[in-house]
Amino acid sequence: MTLAIETEGLVKTFGSTRAVDGVDLAVRPGQIYGVLGPNGAGKTTVIRILATLLRPDAGRASVLGRDVVRDADEVRRRISLTGQFASLDEDLTGEENLVMFGRLLDAPKAEAAARARELLDEFDLTDAGALRVRTYSGGMRRRLDLAASLIGRPGVVFLDEPTTGLDPGKREELWRMVRSIADRGDTVLLTTQYMEEADALADEISVIDQGRVIARGSPPELKRLVGRQTVVVRPKQSSRIAEVAAILRGVAGHEPRTASREVLTVTVDADTQFTDVVRHLDRAGIESAELSLRLPSLDEVFLTLVGRTAENGTQEGEAA
């Protein structure tokens, strides 16, 4: 099987800064692949190399079987890149923007217009297609920008921080659009700083810090890699909270935490301890309004792996 994206030992330096330091990626066709890391980790530089905007200093990279250096023109015909900010002409209507992108890709006028109408419908922008982009909300602009990136039917779509600045509702709208790209069999490489976004979208994730991949796997695999699971219990009768605490203490061997006045949590080493908690609660006749076993969040994974918050990183720019 030809990988959609493959890199081996990818290196890029800017002066004395080694922005990308031996990155290996293997992305299968049809995957949504997340690349996570703090500001300055090298995420955007990797994207720029794969999109043929930068040449690597060492290593190799290919997209859909084509080398990004030797076959750069062919790679560009097969990809699209959507950055953090919409690349739209605000004086044109939504439909005119899409037709313009189609014409820039050498599509005949009638074909470009038909493709524009198809994408406006797919991205719920049909009614807005005749309006000038300057009147669009932030969410509409991002949807139109993503639609524009698909005008040439690329096999690989690079999304670099695509939901920056969007409120949670608009972010979920865009997530639905991103999932639709993968559903049709195309590949998405996504960089994001929103852990919730990576958890919701990515089939597999690579965590990059200081230009290196420090962990990779599916979201559940990364969560298991980092730490123990947590049992959460909310008894139906809050008066029995002390009994619940005693059960959790006995099973886990350490003191439970109080998440609220009515909720207790405790970390456990194995799934079987959750079964023990359930059994002890049942024997004690304690009914639960909430009883769950959860893995660490991706935020916890990220902070544990990177060892510092994204806000403390250096700003990712040309040397990112």
C-alpha positions in Angstrom: 0.0 0.0 0.0 1.3 3.4 -0.9 1.2 5.7 2.1 -0.6 9.1 1.6 2.2 10.9 3.5 5.6 9.5 4.5 8.6 11.2 6.0 11.9 9.7 7.1 14.5 11.6 9.1 13.1 15.0 8.0 15.4 17.9 9.1 15.0 21.6 8.6 17.2 24.3 10.1 17.0 28.1 10.2 20.4 29.5 11.2 21.3 27.9 14.5 17.7 26.7 15.1 16.9 23.1 14.2 13.2 23.5 13.7 12.6 19.9 12.5 15.0 17.3 13.8 14.5 13.9 12.3 10.7 13.6 12.0 9.2 10.3 10.8 5.6 10.1 9.8 3.5 7.4 8.1 -0.1 8.4 7.2 -2.4 5.9 5.6 -4.9 7.0 2.8 -8.2 8.1 4.3 -6.8 8.9 7.7 -7.3 12.1 9.7 -3.8 12.4 11.2 -3.2 14.9 14.0 0.1 16.6 14.6 0.2 18.2 18.1 2.8 20.3 19.8 3.4 23.6 21.6 4.2 26.8 19.7 7.6 26.5 18.1 7.6 22.7 18.1 8.0 22.5 14.3 4.4 21.6 13.2 4.0 24.3 10.6 7.5 23.7 9.2 6.6 20.1 8.6 3.4 21.1 6.8 5.4 23.6 4.7 7.9 21.0 3.7 5.1 18.5 2.7 3.3 21.2 0.8 6.6 21.9 -1.2 6.8 25.5 0.3 10.2 24.6 2.0 12.9 22.2 1.0 14.2 19.9 3.7 17.8 20.0 4.6 18.0 16.3 5.2 15.8 13.2 5.1 13.0 12.6 2.6 9.2 13.2 2.3 6.6 11.9 -0.1 2.9 12.6 -0.7 0.8 10.0 -2.5 4.0 8.3 -3.5 5.6 11.5 -5.0 8.8 13.0 -3.6 8.2 16.5 -2.4 11.5 17.8 -3.8 11.9 15.8 -7.1 8.2 15.8 -8.0 7.2 19.1 -6.4 4.9 20.1 -9.3 3.1 16.8 -9.2 2.7 17.0 -5.5 1.1 20.4 -5.7 -1.5 19.1 -8.1 -2.6 16.5 -5.6 -2.8 18.6 -2.4 -4.4 21.6 -0.8 -3.3 23.7 2.1 -5.6 25.7 4.4 -3.8 27.9 7.0 -4.9 29.7 10.1 -6.4 32.6 8.2 -8.9 32.6 5.3 -7.3 33.3 1.9 -10.4 34.8 0.3 -11.2 38.0 -1.7 -13.6 39.9 0.5 -14.9 42.0 -2.4 -16.1 38.9 -4.3 -19.1 36.7 -3.4 -18.6 33.2 -2.0 -19.4 31.7 -5.4 -17.1 34.0 -7.3 -14.3 33.1 -4.9 -14.7 29.4 -5.6 -15.0 29.9 -9.4 -11.8 32.0 -9.3 -9.9 29.2 -7.5 -11.3 26.7 -10.0 -10.1 28.9 -12.9 -6.7 29.3 -11.3 -6.5 25.5 -11.4 -7.2 25.6 -15.2 -10.7 24.3 -14.9 -13.0 25.5 -17.8 -15.4 28.2 -16.6 -18.5 26.0 -16.7 -16.8 23.2 -14.8 -15.5 25.7 -12.2 -19.0 27.1 -11.8 -20.5 23.7 -11.4 -17.9 22.7 -8.8 -18.4 25.9 -6.9 -22.2 25.3 -6.7 -21.5 21.7 -5.5 -19.2 22.8 -2.8 -21.5 25.6 -1.6 -24.2 23.1 -1.2 -21.9 20.6 0.6 -20.7 23.3 3.1 -24.2 24.7 3.8 -23.4 28.0 2.0 -25.8 27.9 -0.9 -27.9 30.8 0.4 -24.7 32.8 1.2 -23.0 32.1 -2.2 -24.3 35.3 -3.7 -23.2 37.5 -0.8 -19.9 39.3 -0.6 -17.4 37.6 1.7 -17.0 40.7 3.7 -20.5 40.1 5.1 -19.6 36.5 6.3 -19.3 35.5 9.9 -16.0 33.9 11.0 -17.5 30.4 10.8 -18.8 31.0 7.3 -15.4 32.3 6.1 -13.6 29.2 7.5 -16.2 26.9 5.8 -15.7 28.8 2.5 -11.9 28.6 2.8 -12.1 24.9 3.4 -14.5 24.5 0.4 -11.9 26.5 -1.7 -9.2 24.1 -0.7 -11.3 21.2 -2.2 -12.1 22.9 -5.5 -9.4 20.8 -7.3 -10.4 17.5 -5.6 -7.0 17.0 -3.8 -6.1 13.6 -2.4 -4.4 15.1 0.6 -5.6 18.1 2.5 -3.3 20.0 5.0 -5.1 21.9 7.7 -2.9 24.1 9.8 -4.7 25.3 12.9 -8.0 25.4 10.9 -10.4 26.4 13.8 -8.2 29.2 15.4 -10.5 31.9 16.6 -13.8 30.0 16.2 -16.3 29.6 19.0 -17.1 26.0 20.1 -20.3 25.8 18.0 -18.6 27.0 14.8 -15.6 24.7 15.6 -18.0 21.7 15.7 -19.5 22.7 12.3 -16.0 22.7 10.8 -15.2 19.3 12.4 -18.2 17.9 10.5 -16.8 19.2 7.3 -13.4 17.8 8.0 -14.9 14.3 8.7 -16.7 14.5 5.4 -13.3 14.8 3.6 -12.0 11.6 5.2 -15.3 9.9 4.6 -14.9 10.3 0.9 -11.5 8.6 1.1 -9.2 11.6 1.1 -6.4 12.1 3.7 -6.2 15.0 6.2 -3.1 16.1 8.0 -4.3 18.4 10.9 -2.2 20.5 13.1 -4.0 21.9 16.1 -3.5 23.2 19.7 -7.0 22.2 20.7 -6.7 18.8 22.4 -10.5 18.3 22.2 -10.2 18.8 18.4 -7.5 16.2 18.1 -9.5 13.8 20.2 -12.7 14.3 18.2 -11.1 14.1 14.8 -7.8 12.3 14.6 -7.4 8.6 13.9 -3.8 8.8 14.9 -1.6 11.5 16.4 2.1 12.4 16.5 3.2 14.7 19.3 6.1 16.9 18.3 8.3 18.9 20.7 11.5 20.8 19.8 11.4 19.4 16.3 11.1 15.7 17.3 8.3 13.2 17.5 8.1 12.3 21.2 5.0 10.1 21.0 2.6 8.6 18.5 -0.6 6.5 18.5 -4.4 6.7 18.5 -5.9 9.0 21.1 -6.8 6.1 23.4 -3.3 4.6 23.0 -1.7 8.0 24.0 -4.0 8.3 27.0 -3.0 4.8 28.2 0.6 5.7 27.6 0.6 8.6 30.0 -1.0 7.4 33.2 -3.6 5.6 35.2 -7.3 5.6 34.7 -9.8 7.4 37.0 -12.9 6.1 38.6 -15.7 8.7 39.0 -18.6 8.1 41.4 -21.6 10.2 42.3 -23.9 8.4 44.7 -27.6 9.0 44.3 -27.8 9.7 48.1 -25.2 12.4 48.9 -25.5 11.3 52.6 -23.5 8.1 51.6 -20.5 10.0 50.3 -18.3 8.9 53.2 -19.2 5.2 52.6 -18.2 5.7 48.9 -14.9 7.3 50.0 -14.1 4.3 52.2 -14.8 1.8 49.3 -12.6 3.8 46.9 -9.9 4.0 49.5 -10.0 0.3 50.1 -9.9 -0.6 46.4 -7.3 1.9 45.2 -5.1 1.9 48.3 -5.0 5.7 48.5 -7.2 8.6 49.3 -9.9 9.6 46.8 -10.2 13.2 45.6 -13.4 15.3 46.0 -14.4 16.6 42.6 -17.4 18.3 44.1 -19.6 17.9 47.2 -21.3 14.9 45.6 -18.6 13.5 43.3 -15.5 11.5 44.3 -12.6 10.4 42.0 -9.7 8.0 42.5 -6.9 6.8 40.2 -6.6 3.1 39.6 -4.0 0.9 38.1 -6.2 -1.7 36.3 -9.7 -2.1 34.8 -10.3 -4.9 37.4 -10.3 -2.3 40.2 -13.2 -0.6 38.5 -15.0 -3.9 38.6 -14.1 -4.2 42.3 -15.6 -0.7 43.0 -18.9 -1.7 41.2 -19.1 -4.9 43.3 -18.5 -3.2 46.6 -21.0 -0.5 45.9 -23.6 -3.1 45.0 -22.9 -5.1 48.1 -23.3 -1.9 50.2 -26.6 -1.1 48.4 -25.2 2.2 47.2 -26.9 3.4 43.9 -24.9 5.7 41.6 -26.1 8.7 39.7 -22.8 8.6 37.9 -20.2 5.8 37.8 -17.5 5.8 35.1 -13.9 4.8 34.3 -12.1 7.4 32.3 -8.7 7.7 30.7 -6.6 10.8 31.1 -7.7 13.6 28.8 -5.5 14.6 25.8 -4.8 17.8 27.7 -3.2 15.7 30.5 -1.4 13.6 27.9 0.0 16.7 26.1 1.2 18.4 29.3 2.8 15.2 30.6 4.6 14.5 27.4 5.7 18.0 26.5 6.4 18.9 30.1 5.3 22.5 29.7 2.2 24.3 28.5 1.8 25.5 25.0 1.5 29.1 26.2 5.1 29.0 27.5 6.6 27.9 24.2 8.3 30.2 21.7 6.1 31.7 19.0 5.9 29.5 15.9 6.8 31.5 12.9 9.2 31.2 10.0 11.5 29.1 12.1 8.8 27.0 13.7 
